[in-house]
Amino acid sequence: MNAHTIIDQRLLRNGLILHARTKGFWGWIIRKTLGSWGNHDALIYHDSGRWWVLDAEPPVAHLTPFDVWEARYRKGKAQLRFYWPSSALSLDGSKACKWWLAHVRNSPYDYDAFPRLLFKAIFGDWWKKAAGKEWKFFCTESVRDSWMFAGFDPWKKNSPTPRTTEKRADDKKFADYTDNIISNDNETE
């Protein structure tokens, strides 16, 4: 990460998808298994004068201050991308966040999904039923379900993963705002 790189929090909005590549063993395992660049998806949410990341990660889904993710980025512990469902409005992002807060927050992480997701990664997606438990969530599933409630489903599949998010971004189902949000502060002078 360049020391002059900045994240412009003024350009964040409710429902923006944070797509992350984290350093560490579990991030590496997820990327290796999926064949993906990233290993985590979450929603961005503004409340009480600050930005939060709606994280469905072990042990339970919780709100993480955006500043924590920004610090990970600055220390080189995470790389970030920012996606927005094509044709969605700001109000739709707020709806997605409200659904996440009401249905995902404080729910247990869906460890039960991992054996099926691993099987799917090796042998293909021939079983159309969702992996894991319906009342538990893993990261991309929570983001997809939230956006489905708001009327958008760019993932178009059960048990989406960070790799699914990347494929849909490649297919232009998501607008990529990364270069707008993360920039070199020398460019703004």
Secondary structure, 3 states (H helix, E strand, C coil): CCCCEEECHHHCCCCCEEEEEECCHHHHHHHHHHCCCCCEEEEEEEECCEEEEEECCCCECEEEEHHHHHHHHHCCCEEEEEEEECCCCHHHHHHHHHHHHHHCCCCEECCCHHHHHHHHHHHCCCCCCCCCCCCCECHHHHHHHHHHHCCCCCCCCCCCCHHHHHHHHHCCCEEECHHHHEEEHHHHC
